Amino acid sequence: MSSESKLDEMLVELKKIREFLTPAPTPPPPKGMKNEFMTFLSQYKVLGLAVAFILGLYLGTVVQALVRDIILPPISILLGAGGGTAFETAKLGPFLVGDFSLAVLTFIIVAIVIFLIVKIATKWGLNK
């Protein structure tokens, strides 16, 4: 094999490597409002952001209820503040478990609904 043929082979291989490493051009944006909206949802991960926001809101509610109804009553008893709050629907000793239970139940229900929305969106190809 001559050095020219080896050089030609190397050039062919280098061209193949260059083609392989060159990124494909981005596809043109889809036409139509529906397609643009679907692309927007999938490209910017809007659904994931919405899920995180909604779950964050309800998790905040659970934490507030935990602090207000489970943690603060013993502290108020120790400090001699006595008295309770307006959320005395169900009590277990000094603990106000009614409001806390409601917050936890609400969070679980919202989490299940959000899970189902994400599952459907994934099936439709919106959450890639």
N, CA, C and O atoms as a Tinker XYZ file with bonds, in Angstrom:
   512  protein
     1  N      0.839000   -1.172000    0.000000    73     2
     2  CA     0.000000    0.000000    0.000000    64     1     3
     3  C      0.888000    1.239000    0.000000    63     2     4     5
     4  O      1.847000    1.346000    0.764000    81     3
     5  N      0.547000    2.141000   -0.854000    73     3     6
     6  CA     1.380000    3.338000   -0.967000    64     5     7
     7  C      0.997000    4.333000    0.113000    63     6     8     9
     8  O     -0.051000    4.231000    0.751000    81     7
     9  N      1.861000    5.271000    0.287000    73     7    10
    10  CA     1.600000    6.291000    1.314000    64     9    11
    11  C      0.435000    7.185000    0.918000    63    10    12    13
    12  O     -0.252000    7.718000    1.788000    81    11
    13  N      0.197000    7.362000   -0.392000    73    11    14
    14  CA    -0.941000    8.169000   -0.840000    64    13    15
    15  C     -2.262000    7.499000   -0.499000    63    14    16    17
    16  O     -3.198000    8.170000   -0.064000    81    15
    17  N     -2.354000    6.195000   -0.688000    73    15    18
    18  CA    -3.601000    5.490000   -0.379000    64    17    19
    19  C     -3.862000    5.490000    1.130000    63    18    20    21
    20  O     -5.008000    5.590000    1.567000    81    19
    21  N     -2.795000    5.378000    1.917000    73    19    22
    22  CA    -2.956000    5.453000    3.374000    64    21    23
    23  C     -3.449000    6.829000    3.783000    63    22    24    25
    24  O     -4.302000    6.974000    4.660000    81    23
    25  N     -2.890000    7.834000    3.124000    73    23    26
    26  CA    -3.303000    9.205000    3.406000    64    25    27
    27  C     -4.761000    9.422000    3.030000    63    26    28    29
    28  O     -5.506000   10.075000    3.760000    81    27
    29  N     -5.169000    8.870000    1.881000    73    27    30
    30  CA    -6.562000    8.984000    1.453000    64    29    31
    31  C     -7.493000    8.282000    2.435000    63    30    32    33
    32  O     -8.564000    8.797000    2.758000    81    31
    33  N     -7.088000    7.111000    2.907000    73    31    34
    34  CA    -7.892000    6.374000    3.903000    64    33    35
    35  C     -8.034000    7.187000    5.189000    63    34    36    37
    36  O     -9.112000    7.261000    5.779000    81    35
    37  N     -6.941000    7.785000    5.602000    73    35    38
    38  CA    -6.982000    8.584000    6.823000    64    37    39
    39  C     -7.902000    9.788000    6.656000    63    38    40    41
    40  O     -8.643000   10.141000    7.574000    81    39
    41  N     -7.853000   10.414000    5.484000    73    39    42
    42  CA    -8.726000   11.550000    5.228000    64    41    43
    43  C    -10.195000   11.138000    5.234000    63    42    44    45
    44  O    -11.045000   11.852000    5.767000    81    43
    45  N    -10.484000    9.993000    4.645000    73    43    46
    46  CA   -11.856000    9.496000    4.639000    64    45    47
    47  C    -12.318000    9.231000    6.071000    63    46    48    49
    48  O    -13.431000    9.597000    6.447000    81    47
    49  N    -11.470000    8.602000    6.857000    73    47    50
    50  CA   -11.817000    8.324000    8.257000    64    49    51
    51  C    -11.996000    9.614000    9.051000    63    50    52    53
    52  O    -12.916000    9.724000    9.862000    81    51
    53  N    -11.127000   10.580000    8.820000    73    51    54
    54  CA   -11.260000   11.859000    9.520000    64    53    55
    55  C    -12.547000   12.576000    9.133000    63    54    56    57
    56  O    -13.171000   13.216000    9.981000    81    55
    57  N    -12.953000   12.483000    7.881000    73    55    58
    58  CA   -14.215000   13.087000    7.445000    64    57    59
    59  C    -15.394000   12.408000    8.136000    63    58    60    61
    60  O    -16.347000   13.073000    8.543000    81    59
    61  N    -15.326000   11.077000    8.266000    73    59    62
    62  CA   -16.393000   10.349000    8.960000    64    61    63
    63  C    -16.477000   10.783000   10.420000    63    62    64    65
    64  O    -17.564000   10.981000   10.963000    81    63
    65  N    -15.317000   10.927000   11.039000    73    63    66
    66  CA   -15.284000   11.347000   12.449000    64    65    67
    67  C    -15.848000   12.756000   12.577000    63    66    68    69
    68  O    -16.618000   13.028000   13.498000    81    67
    69  N    -15.476000   13.658000   11.667000    73    67    70
    70  CA   -15.976000   15.024000   11.700000    64    69    71
    71  C    -17.497000   15.046000   11.542000    63    70    72    73
    72  O    -18.181000   15.776000   12.259000    81    71
    73  N    -18.028000   14.254000   10.613000    73    71    74
    74  CA   -19.472000   14.179000   10.413000    64    73    75
    75  C    -20.170000   13.655000   11.663000    63    74    76    77
    76  O    -21.240000   14.128000   12.047000    81    75
    77  N    -19.535000   12.668000   12.284000    73    75    78
    78  CA   -20.110000   12.084000   13.492000    64    77    79
    79  C    -20.138000   13.093000   14.643000    63    78    80    81
    80  O    -21.102000   13.141000   15.408000    81    79
    81  N    -19.087000   13.893000   14.762000    73    79    82
    82  CA   -18.981000   14.838000   15.874000    64    81    83
    83  C    -19.710000   16.155000   15.627000    63    82    84    85
    84  O    -19.967000   16.897000   16.574000    81    83
    85  N    -20.042000   16.454000   14.399000    73    83    86
    86  CA   -20.751000   17.693000   14.085000    64    85    87
    87  C    -22.200000   17.552000   14.535000    63    86    88    89
    88  O    -22.890000   16.618000   14.127000    81    87
    89  N    -22.663000   18.478000   15.375000    73    87    90
    90  CA   -24.055000   18.371000   15.851000    64    89    91
    91  C    -25.043000   18.582000   14.708000    63    90    92    93
    92  O    -24.798000   19.342000   13.771000    81    91
    93  N    -26.152000   17.892000   14.821000    73    91    94
    94  CA   -27.201000   18.024000   13.812000    64    93    95
    95  C    -27.841000   19.402000   13.947000    63    94    96    97
    96  O    -27.933000   19.937000   15.052000    81    95
    97  N    -28.276000   19.971000   12.846000    73    95    98
    98  CA   -28.928000   21.285000   12.942000    64    97    99
    99  C    -30.234000   21.168000   13.716000    63    98   100   101
   100  O    -30.917000   20.146000   13.659000    81    99
   101  N    -30.564000   22.221000   14.433000    73    99   102
   102  CA   -31.805000   22.204000   15.202000    64   101   103
   103  C    -32.997000   22.202000   14.247000    63   102   104   105
   104  O    -32.992000   22.900000   13.233000    81   103
   105  N    -34.009000   21.420000   14.578000    73   103   106
   106  CA   -35.178000   21.373000   13.693000    64   105   107
   107  C    -35.928000   22.696000   13.726000    63   106   108   109
   108  O    -35.873000   23.417000   14.722000    81   107
   109  N    -36.615000   23.012000   12.663000    73   107   110
   110  CA   -37.377000   24.271000   12.649000    64   109   111
   111  C    -38.501000   24.203000   13.682000    63   110   112   113
   112  O    -39.006000   23.121000   13.982000    81   111
   113  N    -38.891000   25.353000   14.222000    73   111   114
   114  CA   -39.964000   25.343000   15.225000    64   113   115
   115  C    -41.263000   24.835000   14.604000    63   114   116   117
   116  O    -41.528000   25.067000   13.424000    81   115
   117  N    -42.066000   24.145000   15.402000    73   115   118
   118  CA   -43.319000   23.607000   14.871000    64   117   119
   119  C    -44.300000   24.725000   14.549000    63   118   120   121
   120  O    -44.258000   25.807000   15.133000    81   119
   121  N    -45.165000   24.436000   13.620000    73   119   122
   122  CA   -46.172000   25.425000   13.213000    64   121   123
   123  C    -47.472000   25.125000   13.941000    63   122   124   125
   124  O    -47.779000   23.968000   14.229000    81   123
   125  N    -48.216000   26.149000   14.229000    73   123   126
   126  CA   -49.509000   25.983000   14.887000    64   125   127
   127  C    -49.399000   26.226000   16.377000    63   126   128   129
   128  O    -48.399000   25.891000   17.013000    81   127
   129  N    -50.441000   26.811000   16.912000    73   127   130
   130  CA   -50.462000   27.177000   18.324000    64   129   131
   131  C    -50.345000   25.952000   19.230000    63   130   132   133
   132  O    -49.620000   25.992000   20.223000    81   131
   133  N    -51.036000   24.882000   18.908000    73   131   134
   134  CA   -51.001000   23.682000   19.753000    64   133   135
   135  C    -49.592000   23.102000   19.794000    63   134   136   137
   136  O    -49.085000   22.781000   20.869000    81   135
   137  N    -48.956000   22.966000   18.629000    73   135   138
   138  CA   -47.607000   22.411000   18.584000    64   137   139
   139  C    -46.601000   23.309000   19.285000    63   138   140   141
   140  O    -45.704000   22.819000   19.971000    81   139
   141  N    -46.743000   24.617000   19.118000    73   139   142
   142  CA   -45.849000   25.540000   19.810000    64   141   143
   143  C    -46.016000   25.439000   21.319000    63   142   144   145
   144  O    -45.035000   25.485000   22.061000    81   143
   145  N    -47.258000   25.303000   21.772000    73   143   146
   146  CA   -47.520000   25.186000   23.202000    64   145   147
   147  C    -46.933000   23.889000   23.762000    63   146   148   149
   148  O    -46.343000   23.886000   24.842000    81   147
   149  N    -47.098000   22.791000   23.025000    73   147   150
   150  CA   -46.540000   21.507000   23.478000    64   149   151
   151  C    -45.013000   21.585000   23.536000    63   150   152   153
   152  O    -44.399000   21.060000   24.465000    81   151
   153  N    -44.407000   22.230000   22.558000    73   151   154
   154  CA   -42.951000   22.395000   22.557000    64   153   155
   155  C    -42.519000   23.249000   23.737000    63   154   156   157
   156  O    -41.522000   22.947000   24.393000    81   155
   157  N    -43.262000   24.312000   24.009000    73   155   158
   158  CA   -42.967000   25.174000   25.153000    64   157   159
   159  C    -43.005000   24.378000   26.454000    63   158   160   161
   160  O    -42.106000   24.500000   27.287000    81   159
   161  N    -44.041000   23.567000   26.627000    73   159   162
   162  CA   -44.171000   22.783000   27.857000    64   161   163
   163  C    -43.017000   21.808000   28.023000    63   162   164   165
   164  O    -42.466000   21.679000   29.116000    81   163
   165  N    -42.649000   21.121000   26.951000    73   163   166
   166  CA   -41.598000   20.113000   27.068000    64   165   167
   167  C    -40.206000   20.726000   27.108000    63   166   168   169
   168  O    -39.339000   20.230000   27.828000    81   167
   169  N    -39.975000   21.795000   26.350000    73   167   170
   170  CA   -38.643000   22.373000   26.265000    64   169   171
   171  C    -38.253000   23.084000   27.555000    63   170   172   173
   172  O    -37.110000   22.971000   27.998000    81   171
   173  N    -39.164000   23.799000   28.154000    73   171   174
   174  CA   -38.841000   24.579000   29.338000    64   173   175
   175  C    -39.224000   23.879000   30.637000    63   174   176   177
   176  O    -39.127000   24.481000   31.707000    81   175
   177  N    -39.648000   22.647000   30.568000    73   175   178
   178  CA   -39.974000   21.853000   31.761000    64   177   179
   179  C    -40.963000   22.583000   32.661000    63   178   180   181
   180  O    -40.815000   22.599000   33.883000    81   179
   181  N    -41.973000   23.185000   32.042000    73   179   182
   182  CA   -42.972000   23.957000   32.778000    64   181   183
   183  C    -43.751000   23.054000   33.731000    63   182   184   185
   184  O    -44.085000   23.461000   34.843000    81   183
   185  N    -44.033000   21.850000   33.302000    73   183   186
   186  CA   -44.804000   20.943000   34.141000    64   185   187
   187  C    -44.046000   20.604000   35.425000    63   186   188   189
   188  O    -44.634000   20.577000   36.506000    81   187
   189  N    -42.761000   20.349000   35.309000    73   187   190
   190  CA   -41.956000   20.052000   36.494000    64   189   191
   191  C    -41.912000   21.228000   37.458000    63   190   192   193
   192  O    -41.969000   21.052000   38.675000    81   191
   193  N    -41.812000   22.423000   36.904000    73   191   194
   194  CA   -41.806000   23.618000   37.733000    64   193   195
   195  C    -43.141000   23.793000   38.448000    63   194   196   197
   196  O    -43.176000   24.136000   39.630000    81   195
   197  N    -44.234000   23.559000   37.734000    73   195   198
   198  CA   -45.561000   23.686000   38.342000    64   197   199
   199  C    -45.747000   22.661000   39.456000    63   198   200   201
   200  O    -46.284000   22.978000   40.517000    81   199
   201  N    -45.302000   21.437000   39.211000    73   199   202
   202  CA   -45.420000   20.383000   40.230000    64   201   203
   203  C    -44.627000   20.772000   41.467000    63   202   204   205
   204  O    -45.130000   20.663000   42.586000    81   203
   205  N    -43.399000   21.222000   41.280000    73   203   206
   206  CA   -42.575000   21.606000   42.426000    64   205   207
   207  C    -43.207000   22.759000   43.196000    63   206   208   209
   208  O    -43.189000   22.770000   44.427000    81   207
   209  N    -43.760000   23.719000   42.483000    73   207   210
   210  CA   -44.385000   24.877000   43.124000    64   209   211
   211  C    -45.601000   24.464000   43.952000    63   210   212   213
   212  O    -45.739000   24.866000   45.108000    81   211
   213  N    -46.480000   23.662000   43.356000    73   211   214
   214  CA   -47.705000   23.258000   44.049000    64   213   215
   215  C    -47.382000   22.386000   45.256000    63   214   216   217
   216  O    -47.926000   22.600000   46.340000    81   215
   217  N    -46.500000   21.406000   45.077000    73   215   218
   218  CA   -46.131000   20.559000   46.213000    64   217   219
   219  C    -45.426000   21.378000   47.295000    63   218   220   221
   220  O    -45.606000   21.120000   48.485000    81   219
   221  N    -44.633000   22.356000   46.888000    73   219   222
   222  CA   -43.974000   23.224000   47.862000    64   221   223
   223  C    -44.974000   24.012000   48.689000    63   222   224   225
   224  O    -44.802000   24.171000   49.898000    81   223
   225  N    -46.023000   24.506000   48.036000    73   223   226
   226  CA   -47.060000   25.236000   48.771000    64   225   227
   227  C    -47.715000   24.350000   49.826000    63   226   228   229
   228  O    -47.865000   24.754000   50.979000    81   227
   229  N    -48.100000   23.154000   49.429000    73   227   230
   230  CA   -48.794000   22.292000   50.379000    64   229   231
   231  C    -47.854000   21.703000   51.417000    63   230   232   233
   232  O    -48.275000   21.445000   52.545000    81   231
   233  N    -46.612000   21.487000   51.073000    73   231   234
   234  CA   -45.651000   21.041000   52.076000    64   233   235
   235  C    -45.444000   22.145000   53.109000    63   234   236   237
   236  O    -45.279000   21.872000   54.298000    81   235
   237  N    -45.453000   23.394000   52.644000    73   235   238
   238  CA   -45.375000   24.523000   53.572000    64   237   239
   239  C    -46.544000   24.532000   54.535000    63   238   240   241
   240  O    -46.379000   24.845000   55.714000    81   239
   241  N    -47.736000   24.187000   54.037000    73   239   242
   242  CA   -48.916000   24.111000   54.896000    64   241   243
   243  C    -48.751000   23.024000   55.953000    63   242   244   245
   244  O    -49.105000   23.217000   57.115000    81   243
   245  N    -48.209000   21.881000   55.538000    73   243   246
   246  CA   -47.985000   20.783000   56.490000    64   245   247
   247  C    -46.979000   21.210000   57.554000    63   246   248   249
   248  O    -47.184000   20.952000   58.740000    81   247
   249  N    -45.912000   21.853000   57.145000    73   247   250
   250  CA   -44.900000   22.289000   58.112000    64   249   251
   251  C    -45.487000   23.332000   59.064000    63   250   252   253
   252  O    -45.216000   23.291000   60.264000    81   251
   253  N    -46.286000   24.266000   58.544000    73   251   254
   254  CA   -46.921000   25.252000   59.409000    64   253   255
   255  C    -47.828000   24.586000   60.437000    63   254   256   257
   256  O    -47.826000   24.956000   61.611000    81   255
   257  N    -48.596000   23.608000   59.991000    73   255   258
   258  CA   -49.486000   22.903000   60.912000    64   257   259
   259  C    -48.685000   22.126000   61.950000    63   258   260   261
   260  O    -49.063000   22.081000   63.121000    81   259
   261  N    -47.587000   21.520000   61.529000    73   259   262
   262  CA   -46.731000   20.791000   62.467000    64   261   263
   263  C    -46.214000   21.733000   63.540000    63   262   264   265
   264  O    -46.266000   21.410000   64.727000    81   263
   265  N    -45.730000   22.864000   63.145000    73   263   266
   266  CA   -45.180000   23.819000   64.102000    64   265   267
   267  C    -46.276000   24.380000   65.000000    63   266   268   269
   268  O    -46.127000   24.409000   66.222000    81   267
   269  N    -47.381000   24.827000   64.397000    73   267   270
   270  CA   -48.446000   25.486000   65.148000    64   269   271
   271  C    -49.175000   24.518000   66.081000    63   270   272   273
   272  O    -49.526000   24.886000   67.202000    81   271
   273  N    -49.406000   23.271000   65.623000    73   271   274
   274  CA   -50.289000   22.383000   66.376000    64   273   275
   275  C    -49.574000   21.293000   67.177000    63   274   276   277
   276  O    -50.140000   20.747000   68.123000    81   275
   277  N    -48.339000   20.978000   66.804000    73   275   278
   278  CA   -47.639000   19.888000   67.507000    64   277   279
   279  C    -46.454000   20.422000   68.319000    63   278   280   281
   280  O    -46.241000   19.997000   69.455000    81   279
   281  N    -45.699000   21.333000   67.753000    73   279   282
   282  CA   -44.485000   21.796000   68.427000    64   281   283
   283  C    -44.764000   22.945000   69.404000    63   282   284   285
   284  O    -44.233000   22.947000   70.515000    81   283
   285  N    -45.581000   23.911000   69.008000    73   283   286
   286  CA   -45.814000   25.081000   69.856000    64   285   287
   287  C    -46.624000   24.811000   71.133000    63   286   288   289
   288  O    -46.328000   25.441000   72.149000    81   287
   289  N    -47.624000   23.919000   71.152000    73   287   290
   290  CA   -48.353000   23.712000   72.412000    64   289   291
   291  C    -47.488000   23.285000   73.591000    63   290   292   293
   292  O    -47.659000   23.838000   74.677000    81   291
   293  N    -46.562000   22.326000   73.440000    73   291   294
   294  CA   -45.716000   22.013000   74.608000    64   293   295
   295  C    -44.841000   23.192000   75.035000    63   294   296   297
   296  O    -44.588000   23.393000   76.223000    81   295
   297  N    -44.387000   23.963000   74.053000    73   295   298
   298  CA   -43.568000   25.127000   74.393000    64   297   299
   299  C    -44.403000   26.149000   75.166000    63   298   300   301
   300  O    -43.931000   26.736000   76.140000    81   299
   301  N    -45.647000   26.357000   74.724000    73   299   302
   302  CA   -46.503000   27.326000   75.427000    64   301   303
   303  C    -46.842000   26.835000   76.830000    63   302   304   305
   304  O    -46.989000   27.641000   77.749000    81   303
   305  N    -46.967000   25.518000   77.004000    73   303   306
   306  CA   -47.224000   24.982000   78.346000    64   305   307
   307  C    -46.010000   25.200000   79.239000    63   306   308   309
   308  O    -46.136000   25.598000   80.397000    81   307
   309  N    -44.816000   24.929000   78.675000    73   307   310
   310  CA   -43.586000   25.123000   79.459000    64   309   311
   311  C    -43.381000   26.589000   79.827000    63   310   312   313
   312  O    -42.888000   26.899000   80.912000    81   311
   313  N    -43.754000   27.480000   78.931000    73   311   314
   314  CA   -43.579000   28.911000   79.192000    64   313   315
   315  C    -44.738000   29.499000   79.994000    63   314   316   317
   316  O    -44.691000   30.658000   80.405000    81   315
   317  N    -45.769000   28.698000   80.210000    73   315   318
   318  CA   -46.888000   29.157000   81.010000    64   317   319
   319  C    -47.850000   30.048000   80.238000    63   318   320   321
   320  O    -48.641000   30.780000   80.832000    81   319
   321  N    -47.781000   29.984000   78.919000    73   319   322
   322  CA   -48.683000   30.820000   78.121000    64   321   323
   323  C    -50.101000   30.297000   78.180000    63   322   324   325
   324  O    -51.054000   31.054000   77.998000    81   323
   325  N    -50.249000   28.991000   78.438000    73   323   326
   326  CA   -51.587000   28.401000   78.523000    64   325   327
   327  C    -52.357000   28.621000   77.250000    63   326   328   329
   328  O    -51.772000   28.794000   76.181000    81   327
   329  N    -53.677000   28.615000   77.361000    73   327   330
   330  CA   -54.527000   28.925000   76.205000    64   329   331
   331  C    -54.184000   28.122000   74.966000    63   330   332   333
   332  O    -53.122000   27.504000   74.885000    81   331
   333  N    -55.066000   28.136000   74.028000    73   331   334
   334  CA   -54.843000   27.432000   72.772000    64   333   335
   335  C    -55.036000   28.365000   71.606000    63   334   336   337
   336  O    -55.003000   29.588000   71.744000    81   335
   337  N    -55.233000   27.779000   70.489000    73   335   338
   338  CA   -55.477000   28.562000   69.280000    64   337   339
   339  C    -56.892000   28.301000   68.808000    63   338   340   341
   340  O    -57.638000   27.554000   69.442000    81   339
   341  N    -57.256000   28.906000   67.713000    73   339   342
   342  CA   -58.612000   28.750000   67.180000    64   341   343
   343  C    -58.801000   27.400000   66.507000    63   342   344   345
   344  O    -59.929000   27.062000   66.147000    81   343
   345  N    -57.750000   26.616000   66.322000    73   343   346
   346  CA   -57.836000   25.345000   65.608000    64   345   347
   347  C    -57.955000   24.165000   66.563000    63   346   348   349
   348  O    -57.287000   23.149000   66.369000    81   347
   349  N    -58.774000   24.276000   67.569000    73   347   350
   350  CA   -58.916000   23.209000   68.554000    64   349   351
   351  C    -60.031000   22.246000   68.162000    63   350   352   353
   352  O    -60.896000   21.937000   68.982000    81   351
   353  N    -60.021000   21.778000   66.942000    73   351   354
   354  CA   -61.079000   20.876000   66.499000    64   353   355
   355  C    -60.907000   19.487000   67.079000    63   354   356   357
   356  O    -61.887000   18.869000   67.497000    81   355
   357  N    -59.700000   18.991000   67.114000    73   355   358
   358  CA   -59.433000   17.684000   67.713000    64   357   359
   359  C    -58.163000   17.810000   68.542000    63   358   360   361
   360  O    -57.132000   18.292000   68.073000    81   359
   361  N    -58.268000   17.361000   69.792000    73   359   362
   362  CA   -57.119000   17.498000   70.677000    64   361   363
   363  C    -56.707000   16.124000   71.194000    63   362   364   365
   364  O    -57.534000   15.238000   71.411000    81   363
   365  N    -55.422000   15.986000   71.380000    73   363   366
   366  CA   -54.862000   14.806000   72.023000    64   365   367
   367  C    -53.935000   15.339000   73.105000    63   366   368   369
   368  O    -52.747000   15.571000   72.879000    81   367
   369  N    -54.504000   15.524000   74.270000    73   367   370
   370  CA   -53.750000   16.201000   75.318000    64   369   371
   371  C    -53.548000   17.647000   74.903000    63   370   372   373
   372  O    -54.504000   18.319000   74.516000    81   371
   373  N    -52.327000   18.131000   74.977000    73   371   374
   374  CA   -52.075000   19.519000   74.558000    64   373   375
   375  C    -51.908000   19.666000   73.043000    63   374   376   377
   376  O    -51.808000   20.785000   72.539000    81   375
   377  N    -51.877000   18.555000   72.321000    73   375   378
   378  CA   -51.605000   18.596000   70.879000    64   377   379
   379  C    -52.894000   18.781000   70.082000    63   378   380   381
   380  O    -53.894000   18.101000   70.310000    81   379
   381  N    -52.839000   19.706000   69.157000    73   379   382
   382  CA   -53.983000   19.972000   68.292000    64   381   383
   383  C    -53.793000   19.178000   67.004000    63   382   384   385
   384  O    -53.208000   19.671000   66.040000    81   383
   385  N    -54.282000   17.968000   66.999000    73   383   386
   386  CA   -54.027000   17.090000   65.859000    64   385   387
   387  C    -55.055000   17.246000   64.748000    63   386   388   389
   388  O    -54.831000   16.735000   63.651000    81   387
   389  N    -56.149000   17.915000   64.978000    73   387   390
   390  CA   -57.184000   18.065000   63.963000    64   389   391
   391  C    -56.707000   18.844000   62.755000    63   390   392   393
   392  O    -56.832000   18.375000   61.624000    81   391
   393  N    -56.166000   20.018000   62.981000    73   391   394
   394  CA   -55.699000   20.857000   61.881000    64   393   395
   395  C    -54.492000   20.226000   61.193000    63   394   396   397
   396  O    -54.381000   20.262000   59.967000    81   395
   397  N    -53.594000   19.650000   61.977000    73   395   398
   398  CA   -52.417000   18.998000   61.410000    64   397   399
   399  C    -52.831000   17.819000   60.533000    63   398   400   401
   400  O    -52.300000   17.649000   59.435000    81   399
   401  N    -53.763000   17.012000   61.001000    73   399   402
   402  CA   -54.245000   15.874000   60.215000    64   401   403
   403  C    -54.884000   16.348000   58.914000    63   402   404   405
   404  O    -54.689000   15.731000   57.866000    81   403
   405  N    -55.632000   17.419000   58.974000    73   403   406
   406  CA   -56.246000   17.982000   57.777000    64   405   407
   407  C    -55.183000   18.454000   56.784000    63   406   408   409
   408  O    -55.327000   18.236000   55.581000    81   407
   409  N    -54.133000   19.087000   57.263000    73   407   410
   410  CA   -53.059000   19.558000   56.383000    64   409   411
   411  C    -52.325000   18.389000   55.731000    63   410   412   413
   412  O    -51.995000   18.440000   54.547000    81   411
   413  N    -52.071000   17.338000   56.507000    73   411   414
   414  CA   -51.390000   16.160000   55.953000    64   413   415
   415  C    -52.276000   15.479000   54.914000    63   414   416   417
   416  O    -51.802000   15.103000   53.842000    81   415
   417  N    -53.540000   15.324000   55.224000    73   415   418
   418  CA   -54.470000   14.695000   54.282000    64   417   419
   419  C    -54.583000   15.507000   52.993000    63   418   420   421
   420  O    -54.590000   14.940000   51.900000    81   419
   421  N    -54.670000   16.824000   53.115000    73   419   422
   422  CA   -54.720000   17.690000   51.935000    64   421   423
   423  C    -53.457000   17.532000   51.096000    63   422   424   425
   424  O    -53.533000   17.443000   49.871000    81   423
   425  N    -52.299000   17.497000   51.746000    73   423   426
   426  CA   -51.042000   17.315000   51.024000    64   425   427
   427  C    -51.023000   15.993000   50.270000    63   426   428   429
   428  O    -50.613000   15.951000   49.110000    81   427
   429  N    -51.457000   14.921000   50.906000    73   427   430
   430  CA   -51.459000   13.606000   50.263000    64   429   431
   431  C    -52.389000   13.603000   49.054000    63   430   432   433
   432  O    -52.036000   13.073000   48.001000    81   431
   433  N    -53.560000   14.186000   49.200000    73   431   434
   434  CA   -54.515000   14.234000   48.083000    64   433   435
   435  C    -53.934000   15.043000   46.926000    63   434   436   437
   436  O    -54.009000   14.619000   45.773000    81   435
   437  N    -53.358000   16.202000   47.226000    73   435   438
   438  CA   -52.765000   17.034000   46.174000    64   437   439
   439  C    -51.600000   16.302000   45.511000    63   438   440   441
   440  O    -51.454000   16.359000   44.290000    81   439
   441  N    -50.772000   15.618000   46.296000    73   439   442
   442  CA   -49.641000   14.884000   45.731000    64   441   443
   443  C    -50.120000   13.786000   44.787000    63   442   444   445
   444  O    -49.508000   13.570000   43.740000    81   443
   445  N    -51.196000   13.093000   45.133000    73   443   446
   446  CA   -51.732000   12.039000   44.257000    64   445   447
   447  C    -52.267000   12.647000   42.962000    63   446   448   449
   448  O    -52.031000   12.108000   41.881000    81   447
   449  N    -52.975000   13.750000   43.064000    73   447   450
   450  CA   -53.505000   14.407000   41.860000    64   449   451
   451  C    -52.362000   14.877000   40.965000    63   450   452   453
   452  O    -52.410000   14.683000   39.751000    81   451
   453  N    -51.342000   15.491000   41.548000    73   451   454
   454  CA   -50.189000   15.940000   40.768000    64   453   455
   455  C    -49.484000   14.754000   40.127000    63   454   456   457
   456  O    -49.056000   14.834000   38.976000    81   455
   457  N    -49.362000   13.653000   40.867000    73   455   458
   458  CA   -48.749000   12.439000   40.305000    64   457   459
   459  C    -49.514000   11.966000   39.074000    63   458   460   461
   460  O    -48.913000   11.610000   38.060000    81   459
   461  N    -50.836000   11.965000   39.165000    73   459   462
   462  CA   -51.639000   11.528000   38.025000    64   461   463
   463  C    -51.486000   12.479000   36.837000    63   462   464   465
   464  O    -51.429000   12.034000   35.691000    81   463
   465  N    -51.420000   13.780000   37.104000    73   463   466
   466  CA   -51.223000   14.749000   36.022000    64   465   467
   467  C    -49.873000   14.518000   35.339000    63   466   468   469
   468  O    -49.785000   14.541000   34.112000    81   467
   469  N    -48.832000   14.297000   36.127000    73   467   470
   470  CA   -47.505000   14.049000   35.552000    64   469   471
   471  C    -47.493000   12.748000   34.766000    63   470   472   473
   472  O    -46.878000   12.670000   33.703000    81   471
   473  N    -48.167000   11.730000   35.278000    73   471   474
   474  CA   -48.222000   10.443000   34.585000    64   473   475
   475  C    -48.905000   10.601000   33.223000    63   474   476   477
   476  O    -48.423000   10.069000   32.222000    81   475
   477  N    -50.010000   11.320000   33.184000    73   475   478
   478  CA   -50.718000   11.552000   31.919000    64   477   479
   479  C    -49.864000   12.396000   30.975000    63   478   480   481
   480  O    -49.788000   12.112000   29.780000    81   479
   481  N    -49.226000   13.430000   31.514000    73   479   482
   482  CA   -48.383000   14.294000   30.679000    64   481   483
   483  C    -47.195000   13.524000   30.110000    63   482   484   485
   484  O    -46.797000   13.758000   28.970000    81   483
   485  N    -46.630000   12.614000   30.889000    73   483   486
   486  CA   -45.537000   11.785000   30.390000    64   485   487
   487  C    -46.027000   10.864000   29.287000    63   486   488   489
   488  O    -45.335000   10.654000   28.291000    81   487
   489  N    -47.212000   10.319000   29.464000    73   487   490
   490  CA   -47.786000    9.443000   28.441000    64   489   491
   491  C    -48.024000   10.211000   27.137000    63   490   492   493
   492  O    -47.875000    9.647000   26.053000    81   491
   493  N    -48.387000   11.471000   27.232000    73   491   494
   494  CA   -48.623000   12.313000   26.066000    64   493   495
   495  C    -47.323000   12.867000   25.484000    63   494   496   497
   496  O    -47.326000   13.449000   24.399000    81   495
   497  N    -46.216000   12.689000   26.199000    73   495   498
   498  CA   -44.942000   13.164000   25.714000    64   497   499
   499  C    -44.624000   14.600000   26.077000    63   498   500   501
   500  O    -43.759000   15.213000   25.451000    81   499
   501  N    -45.299000   15.150000   27.067000    73   499   502
   502  CA   -45.057000   16.537000   27.467000    64   501   503
   503  C    -43.916000   16.667000   28.455000    63   502   504   505
   504  O    -43.327000   17.743000   28.564000    81   503
   505  N    -43.588000   15.624000   29.169000    73   503   506
   506  CA   -42.604000   15.682000   30.245000    64   505   507
   507  C    -41.417000   14.803000   29.910000    63   506   508   509
   508  O    -41.237000   13.733000   30.492000    81   507
   509  N    -40.612000   15.258000   28.972000    73   507   510
   510  CA   -39.461000   14.459000   28.526000    64   509   511
   511  C    -38.231000   14.807000   29.302000    63   510   512
   512  O    -37.168000   14.235000   29.063000    81   511
